[in-house]
Amino acid sequence: MMDLQTFSNKQTALQKQAFTEVSKGKLLVIAGPCVVEGEKELFEVADRVIGICRELGLPIIFKASYRKANRSRMDSFTGIGDAEALALLGKVREKYGVKVITDVHTAAEASMAAEFVDVLQIPAFLCRQTDLLVAAAKTGCTVNIKKGQFLSAESMIHAVQKVRDAGNDDVWVTERGTTFGYEDLVVDMRGIPVMRSFAPTVMDLTHSLQRPNQTSGVTGGTPHFIESLGRAAVAAGVDAVFIETHPRPSEALSDGANMLHLDNFAGLLKTLSKIHEVVRS
């Protein structure tokens, strides 16, 4: 089995350069709504999060899922249609001149989504799916792999290596909590330096605060801990933060219980960027 030190030595200059070109040495922000709910809602969020990041001088990748494949109940909202949602993400990229990230769930979806976005995200429950990882890698897009709630930070070496073995060195990993009992997640901050030793590392501040597997079939959350978790993760050296945000979380069609209210977005980033400056100095 490849150890961390051996793997770390295999990092390429290309991968480090690719991330630096995106982040410009600052705290990278990945933000947007959980899912594309419609054109009006999507551009309402895009206009504000992109505008705020530009005012603060922070690099941003706009995020929204074109479809939600992992739902607890059959009547949960999954999307407005793949073609329409992807086209809207493409419009965001064109209008604002920003990079865009979205999830893909099967190998066949990778090339389809890659026409409209810059970063393909592998959902946590699918992080071991070899065909999916290889297909995403072969698009040439950046690949962001979310750490499975059932995996250790060290074990993400193998998911990252699959992408690199497929010919793509531009791969990141995202911490999003570890299953704790049946209805909770915890974040082990030791995992951040571990994963940073072999790939740029993102902290998902909102999904990490989910309360999954509720008897209602609707995931709960503890969004009042977002700032505390963000402070800890940035202090631990994370390269980027992932934030799902919405102007009306109680009306969001997916994951509203753990989202950051859009009105709190600017204040949170001001705090986290200051911590990042201190850590990196």
C-alpha positions in Angstrom: 0.0 0.0 0.0 1.3 3.5 -0.9 2.1 5.5 2.2 1.4 9.2 2.5 5.0 10.3 2.2 5.6 8.3 -1.0 2.3 9.6 -2.4 3.1 13.2 -1.5 6.4 13.0 -3.3 4.5 12.0 -6.5 2.6 15.3 -6.6 3.3 17.1 -9.8 4.2 20.7 -10.4 1.3 20.8 -12.8 -1.3 20.1 -10.1 0.1 22.7 -7.7 0.3 25.3 -10.5 -3.3 24.5 -11.6 -4.7 25.2 -8.2 -2.6 28.3 -7.6 -3.8 29.7 -10.9 -7.4 29.4 -9.7 -6.9 30.5 -6.1 -4.2 33.2 -6.7 -2.9 32.3 -3.2 -6.1 33.4 -1.5 -8.9 31.5 0.1 -10.8 29.9 -2.7 -14.6 30.1 -2.3 -16.9 27.5 -3.9 -20.5 28.7 -3.4 -24.0 28.7 -4.7 -27.3 27.0 -4.2 -27.7 23.3 -3.6 -29.5 22.7 -6.9 -30.7 24.6 -9.9 -34.2 25.5 -8.9 -34.9 27.8 -11.9 -33.3 30.6 -13.9 -34.6 33.4 -11.6 -33.4 31.8 -8.4 -30.1 30.7 -9.9 -29.1 34.2 -11.1 -30.3 35.8 -7.9 -27.8 33.8 -5.9 -25.1 34.0 -8.6 -25.3 37.8 -8.8 -24.9 38.2 -5.0 -22.2 35.5 -4.3 -20.1 36.4 -7.3 -20.4 40.2 -6.5 -19.5 39.7 -2.9 -16.4 37.6 -3.7 -15.2 40.2 -6.2 -15.7 43.0 -3.7 -13.6 41.1 -1.2 -11.0 40.1 -3.7 -11.6 36.4 -3.3 -11.6 33.9 -6.1 -14.9 32.1 -6.6 -16.2 29.0 -8.3 -20.0 29.0 -8.6 -21.7 25.8 -7.5 -25.1 24.2 -8.2 -26.1 20.7 -8.9 -28.0 20.2 -12.1 -29.7 17.2 -10.6 -29.9 15.7 -7.1 -29.6 11.9 -7.4 -29.3 11.1 -3.7 -32.7 11.8 -2.1 -34.3 10.1 0.9 -37.8 10.0 -0.5 -39.3 9.5 -4.0 -41.2 12.8 -3.7 -38.1 14.9 -3.0 -37.1 17.5 -5.6 -34.4 16.3 -8.0 -34.2 19.0 -10.6 -35.8 20.9 -13.5 -34.3 18.6 -16.1 -30.7 17.9 -17.0 -30.5 19.8 -20.3 -32.2 22.9 -19.0 -30.2 23.0 -15.7 -26.8 22.5 -17.4 -27.6 25.2 -20.0 -28.3 27.6 -17.1 -25.0 26.8 -15.5 -23.4 27.5 -18.8 -25.1 30.9 -18.9 -23.8 31.7 -15.4 -20.3 30.9 -16.6 -20.6 33.1 -19.7 -22.4 36.0 -18.1 -20.1 36.4 -15.1 -16.8 34.9 -16.5 -16.4 32.5 -13.6 -15.6 28.8 -13.3 -18.6 26.6 -12.4 -18.7 23.3 -10.6 -21.5 20.6 -10.6 -21.9 17.0 -9.4 -21.9 14.0 -11.7 -23.3 10.6 -10.7 -22.5 8.2 -13.5 -19.6 7.8 -16.0 -22.0 8.7 -18.9 -22.8 12.1 -17.2 -19.2 13.2 -17.1 -18.8 14.2 -20.7 -22.3 15.7 -20.8 -21.7 18.0 -17.8 -18.1 18.9 -18.9 -19.5 20.9 -21.8 -21.0 23.4 -19.4 -18.8 23.5 -16.4 -15.1 23.6 -15.4 -15.0 21.4 -12.3 -16.7 18.0 -12.0 -17.6 17.0 -8.4 -17.8 13.4 -7.3 -20.4 13.0 -4.5 -19.2 11.5 -1.3 -21.2 8.3 -1.6 -19.6 7.7 -5.0 -16.0 8.5 -4.2 -14.9 4.9 -4.7 -16.6 4.4 -8.1 -13.7 3.8 -10.4 -15.6 4.1 -13.7 -17.0 7.5 -12.6 -13.6 8.8 -11.4 -11.9 7.7 -14.6 -14.6 9.2 -16.8 -14.4 12.5 -15.0 -10.7 12.5 -15.2 -10.7 12.0 -19.0 -12.9 15.1 -19.6 -9.9 17.2 -18.7 -11.9 19.1 -16.2 -10.7 19.7 -12.6 -12.0 16.8 -10.5 -13.2 17.5 -6.9 -13.7 14.3 -4.9 -15.8 14.5 -1.8 -14.6 12.3 1.0 -17.0 9.5 1.8 -18.7 9.8 5.2 -17.5 6.3 5.7 -13.8 6.8 4.9 -10.7 8.0 6.7 -8.8 11.0 5.3 -5.8 8.7 4.6 -7.9 6.4 2.4 -8.7 9.2 0.0 -5.2 8.7 -1.5 -6.6 5.9 -3.6 -9.5 7.9 -5.1 -7.0 10.7 -6.0 -4.6 8.2 -7.5 -7.3 6.8 -9.8 -7.8 10.2 -11.3 -4.1 10.7 -11.8 -3.6 7.3 -13.2 -6.3 8.2 -15.8 -4.1 11.1 -16.9 -5.5 14.0 -15.0 -3.3 15.6 -12.3 -5.8 18.4 -11.5 -7.7 16.8 -8.7 -8.9 18.1 -5.3 -10.5 16.5 -2.3 -13.3 17.8 0.0 -13.9 17.1 3.6 -17.6 16.8 4.4 -17.7 15.0 7.8 -17.7 11.5 9.0 -20.7 9.5 10.0 -21.2 9.6 13.8 -24.0 7.2 14.9 -27.1 7.1 12.7 -28.1 10.8 12.5 -25.0 13.0 12.8 -21.7 13.8 11.3 -18.4 15.0 12.9 -15.3 16.7 11.3 -11.9 15.5 12.4 -9.6 18.5 11.7 -6.6 16.1 11.6 -7.8 15.0 8.2 -7.1 18.4 6.7 -3.3 18.3 6.9 -3.5 14.6 6.0 -5.4 15.2 2.7 -3.4 18.4 1.9 -0.3 16.3 1.8 -1.6 14.7 -1.4 -4.1 17.1 -2.9 -5.6 20.6 -2.5 -8.2 20.3 0.2 -11.7 21.9 0.4 -13.8 22.2 3.5 -17.6 21.7 2.9 -19.0 23.9 5.6 -22.7 23.1 5.0 -23.0 19.4 4.2 -20.7 18.7 7.2 -23.4 20.1 9.4 -26.2 17.9 8.1 -28.3 15.7 10.4 -29.0 12.8 7.9 -31.4 9.9 8.1 -34.2 11.7 9.9 -37.4 9.7 10.3 -39.2 12.4 8.3 -37.1 11.6 5.3 -35.9 15.2 5.1 -32.3 15.8 6.2 -31.8 18.2 9.1 -28.9 20.4 9.9 -27.2 22.8 12.4 -26.3 25.8 10.3 -25.6 27.9 13.4 -22.2 26.1 13.6 -21.1 27.1 10.0 -18.9 30.0 11.2 -17.3 28.0 14.0 -16.5 25.1 11.6 -15.2 27.5 9.0 -12.9 29.2 11.5 -11.5 25.9 12.6 -11.0 24.6 9.1 -9.3 27.7 7.8 -7.0 27.8 10.8 -6.1 24.2 10.1 -4.9 25.2 6.7 -7.7 24.3 4.3 -7.2 25.6 0.8 -10.9 26.4 0.0 -14.3 26.5 1.5 -17.5 25.1 0.0 -20.7 26.9 1.0 -24.3 26.2 -0.1 -26.3 29.4 0.4 -29.8 30.6 -0.4 -31.7 33.9 0.1 -34.6 31.9 1.7 -33.3 28.6 3.1 -36.7 27.6 4.5 -38.0 27.7 0.9 -35.0 25.9 -0.7 -35.9 22.8 -2.6 -32.9 20.8 -1.3 -30.8 20.9 1.8 -32.3 24.1 3.2 -31.9 22.9 6.8 -28.1 23.2 6.6 -27.6 26.1 4.2 -26.1 29.5 5.0 -28.5 32.4 4.7 -27.3 34.5 1.8 -27.5 37.6 4.1 -24.7 36.1 6.2 -22.4 35.2 3.3 -20.3 38.4 3.1 -19.7 38.5 6.9 -18.6 34.9 7.0 -16.1 35.4 4.2 -14.6 38.5 5.7 -13.9 36.5 8.9 -12.5 33.5 7.1 -10.3 35.4 4.7 -8.7 37.3 7.6 -7.9 34.0 9.3 -6.5 32.6 6.0 -4.2 35.6 5.6 -2.8 35.0 9.1 -2.3 31.3 8.6 -0.6 31.7 5.2 1.6 34.5 6.4 
